[in-house]
């Protein structure tokens, strides 16, 4: 799948999860934490299902694309729950950038 397809898949997943969680009376922190956890688990599941593991270049490309898509959707979802101000957005980008670079 390409980047746009992965992002669409993650958006669909996040949208469904968010609808379920919004039926509970959760604070912004709790809801954000649950959504981030679920999106990370979904990404891990997608990465574990990659079929190109014997081709290192294709495997790495898929892992990076899935990780990127999950981060984009985590940022979008958090902003839906608790809109970013400029400082919290830049801090969150930094929190995601470091593990992405390490990967």
C-alpha positions in Angstrom: 0.0 0.0 0.0 1.1 3.6 -0.5 1.3 6.4 2.0 -2.2 7.7 1.3 -3.8 4.3 1.6 -2.0 3.7 4.9 -3.2 7.1 6.2 -6.7 6.3 5.1 -6.7 3.0 6.9 -5.4 4.5 10.1 -7.9 7.4 9.9 -10.7 4.8 9.5 -9.4 2.8 12.5 -9.0 5.9 14.7 -12.4 7.3 13.7 -14.1 4.0 14.8 -12.1 3.8 18.0 -12.8 7.4 18.9 -16.6 6.9 18.4 -16.5 4.0 20.9 -14.4 5.9 23.5 -16.6 9.0 23.3 -19.5 7.0 24.6 -17.6 6.9 27.9 -17.1 9.9 30.1 -13.4 10.3 29.8 -11.2 13.3 30.3 -9.1 14.6 27.5 -5.9 13.1 28.9 -7.4 9.7 29.3 -9.1 9.7 25.9 -5.9 10.9 24.2 -3.8 8.2 26.0 -6.3 5.5 24.9 -6.3 6.6 21.3 -2.5 6.8 21.1 -2.2 3.4 22.6 -4.7 1.9 20.2 -3.1 3.5 17.2 0.3 2.2 18.3 -1.0 -1.3 18.7 -2.7 -1.1 15.3 0.5 0.0 13.8 2.4 -2.9 15.4 -0.2 -5.3 14.1 0.2 -3.9 10.6 4.0 -4.1 10.8 3.9 -7.7 12.0 1.9 -8.6 9.0 4.3 -7.3 6.4 5.2 -9.9 3.8 8.4 -8.4 2.5 10.5 -9.3 5.5 13.1 -11.1 3.4 13.7 -8.0 1.3 15.3 -5.5 3.7 14.7 -2.4 1.6 11.0 -3.1 1.0 10.5 -4.1 4.6 12.1 -0.9 5.9 10.1 1.2 3.5 6.8 -0.5 4.7 7.8 -0.1 8.4 8.6 3.6 7.9 5.5 4.3 5.9 3.2 2.6 8.5 5.0 4.4 11.3 4.6 7.7 9.5 0.9 7.1 8.8 0.3 6.2 12.4 2.0 9.4 13.6 0.0 11.6 11.3 -3.2 10.1 12.5 -2.2 10.3 16.2 -1.6 14.0 15.7 -4.9 14.5 13.9 -6.8 12.5 16.5 -5.3 14.3 19.4 -6.1 17.6 17.8 -9.8 16.5 17.5 -9.9 15.6 21.2 -7.8 18.5 22.5 -6.8 21.1 20.0 -3.1 21.9 19.9 -1.7 25.3 20.8 1.6 26.1 19.0 3.8 25.0 21.9 2.1 21.6 22.6 2.1 20.9 18.8 5.8 21.5 18.5 6.5 19.5 21.6 4.5 16.6 20.3 6.2 16.7 16.9 9.6 16.5 18.8 8.3 13.5 20.8 7.4 11.7 17.6 10.4 12.7 15.6 13.0 11.2 17.8 11.6 7.6 17.8 11.0 7.9 14.0 14.6 8.8 13.4 15.8 6.0 15.6 13.7 3.6 13.7 
